[in-house]
Amino acid sequence: MHPQLLLASASPRRSELLKQIGIRHSIMAVDIDETPWPGEAPAAYVERVAAEKSALCLASTATDLPVLAADTSVICDGRILGKPDDLQHAIEMLSQLSGRKHQVYSAVSLRGEQHWQALSVSEVRFRPLSHQEIVAYWQTGEPHDKAGAYAIQGLASVFIESITGSFSGVMGLPLFETAQLLSLAGIDIIP
Ligand SMILES: Cc1cn([C@H]2C[C@H](O)[C@@H](COP(=O)(O)OP(=O)(O)OP(=O)(O)O)O2)c(=O)[nH]c1=O
């Protein structure tokens, strides 16, 4: 069967989530500079990065398929937390998240006949984490390639007291918003 879209992502999570709603897709990883601009607001940042990923993908390949990209960041006290560089960085991030709530912003960009964008904002509350727990969690490998140094879909589920918003959005691709964009592009999940 032909793919319905091209997913501009190296994230296995995004592909899994698309499969969950039955979207046939090809994958093309794109590599862009994800450094926030000085003073850039979180919503503007994730929207810009998602749009740059889909634009670079379209510029790098000849395709008739719509191109989908996303960007997910953890926001705590207004600061953008990306992926951890090392254990020390993960300790800083997870200590900041410990015992309180933070936001997760996930932007989606879909380029077809037009450019459609959507933003999902969720709130996640962590229970208090001990230093020992944070180090042990790092050693499982799970936090290494995740924004905010945790994965809601993995072991970090035991840290999360509550979530308001979108589970799939926290995981990397908000499926409600994605389905709305796909529908605008003529791709219906439930015809
Ligand atoms: C908060 C959180 C993030 N993540 C992941 C989703 C994303 O893969 C990653 C955030 O980094 P992103 O820069 O959004 O994505 P990526 O670099 O992994 O993939 P690509 O740019 O090629 O699409 O963190 C989880 O898997 N679970 C979570 O609970």
PDBQT file of the ligand as one rigid body, heavy atoms in Angstrom, charges set to zero:
ROOT
HETATM    1  C1  LIG A 201       8.507  14.521  27.430  1.00  0.00    +0.000 C 
HETATM    2  C2  LIG A 201       8.739  13.344  26.515  1.00  0.00    +0.000 A 
HETATM    3  C3  LIG A 201       9.484  13.442  25.360  1.00  0.00    +0.000 A 
HETATM    4  N1  LIG A 201       9.696  12.358  24.554  1.00  0.00    +0.000 N 
HETATM    5  C4  LIG A 201      10.516  12.461  23.321  1.00  0.00    +0.000 C 
HETATM    6  C5  LIG A 201       9.699  12.770  22.066  1.00  0.00    +0.000 C 
HETATM    7  C6  LIG A 201      10.756  13.291  21.111  1.00  0.00    +0.000 C 
HETATM    8  O1  LIG A 201      11.320  12.181  20.398  1.00  0.00    +0.000 OA
HETATM    9  C7  LIG A 201      11.805  13.892  22.045  1.00  0.00    +0.000 C 
HETATM   10  C8  LIG A 201      11.818  15.394  21.938  1.00  0.00    +0.000 C 
HETATM   11  O2  LIG A 201      12.728  15.785  20.963  1.00  0.00    +0.000 OA
HETATM   12  P1  LIG A 201      12.325  16.423  19.565  1.00  0.00    +0.000 P 
HETATM   13  O3  LIG A 201      13.424  17.375  19.196  1.00  0.00    +0.000 OA
HETATM   14  O4  LIG A 201      10.927  16.963  19.604  1.00  0.00    +0.000 OA
HETATM   15  O5  LIG A 201      12.315  15.190  18.553  1.00  0.00    +0.000 OA
HETATM   16  P2  LIG A 201      13.482  14.197  18.132  1.00  0.00    +0.000 P 
HETATM   17  O6  LIG A 201      14.789  14.936  17.977  1.00  0.00    +0.000 OA
HETATM   18  O7  LIG A 201      13.490  13.007  19.054  1.00  0.00    +0.000 OA
HETATM   19  O8  LIG A 201      12.980  13.674  16.729  1.00  0.00    +0.000 OA
HETATM   20  P3  LIG A 201      12.820  14.479  15.327  1.00  0.00    +0.000 P 
HETATM   21  O9  LIG A 201      13.274  15.908  15.534  1.00  0.00    +0.000 OA
HETATM   22  O10 LIG A 201      13.694  13.745  14.347  1.00  0.00    +0.000 OA
HETATM   23  O11 LIG A 201      11.361  14.366  15.006  1.00  0.00    +0.000 OA
HETATM   24  O12 LIG A 201      11.446  13.512  23.385  1.00  0.00    +0.000 OA
HETATM   25  C9  LIG A 201       9.151  11.130  24.867  1.00  0.00    +0.000 A 
HETATM   26  O13 LIG A 201       9.352  10.142  24.130  1.00  0.00    +0.000 OA
HETATM   27  N2  LIG A 201       8.386  11.009  26.002  1.00  0.00    +0.000 N 
HETATM   28  C10 LIG A 201       8.147  12.054  26.844  1.00  0.00    +0.000 A 
HETATM   29  O14 LIG A 201       7.442  11.879  27.862  1.00  0.00    +0.000 OA
ENDROOT
TORSDOF 0
